[in-house]
Amino acid sequence: MKKFFVAFLVLALSASFAVADDDADEGIGLSAGLEFGIGNINKADDEDMSPYLMPMLIYENSFFDNKLDVYAELDYTFGFTKEYNDDGDDVYPQSLYSDLIIGYNFGLGDTSTLSYILEHETDEIIISPTYKEFNALTGIFTPAIKFNQEFNIGNLFAKIGSPITYIQYDKDADNSVGLDFTIGWNSTFGLGIEAKVCTLIVPGDTAGFSGVEAIITYETETIYIEVETIIPKEISNEGVKVTPEFDYSFKNFTFYVKCELTGIGMSGGDVIISPALGVKYNF
């Protein structure tokens, strides 16, 4: 695990310094952060609160005159509520999240761009505790195509992606293939609107419409506001998730606060409130 972290840091820094001389004022694209949060602060469904501390490392940059975009993120979560593993030992939970996105942009005239995107995301690799009945990894590989058109009022874009989920958390679960359709608009005055319709193709017994996601953002030089809403097909079984976030940037620092509300509208369950606050430093 340590070698994985070191390799990621070396690659990020090497690529960063390779382009730093071209535009020194924009930094090298590397950010380090720390987030503290409390899951289920309202003790919904009589469950305990779950405070955590999450250091993170993020790299984002563009190369070859903005033709190649790279985004990479690593988050390591330390939990402060003890859990029991298969051997009955009480341990503090730890997990790792990673996300890697590579996109290549083709110019179609002066105002249009076609992008080919590959994303690989791991959803909380469980480090501790370990359970023999569960897999430790859920990976999502998503190839996608995005078309962007510039107008006087901003940019309109459309994207089609096919998320392929493998090695489910439950070892008896099937791998799945979906198809997502996204449309969005980024205005010239800071407002952004994005909507995604999610469908499932495989497995066939649950194929069809699976949910909708919507993201509304507003951004200035120092302030960023985002509200993300995820509405599943079966609201009564899963509930809606809403996550508002507020960021404030000062020099190289970004301070943020957010609150995740899950289980809204779910039958027989309480809404789970999970606030968090954090800081990032941009190199």
Secondary structure, 3 states (H helix, E strand, C coil): CHHHHHHHHHHHHHHHHHHHCCCHHHCCCEEEEEEEEEECCCCHHHCCCEEEEEEEEEEEEEECCCCEEEEEEEEEEEECCCEECCCCCEECCEEEEEEEEEEEEEECCCCEEEEEEEEEEEEEEEEECCCCCECCCCEEEEEEEEEEEEECCEEEEEEEECCEEECCCECCCCCEEEEEEEEEEEECCCEEEEEEEEEEEECHHHCEEEEEEEEEEEECCCEEEEEEEEEECCHHHHCEEEEEEEEEEECCEEEEEEEEEEEECCCCCCCEEEEEEEEEEEC
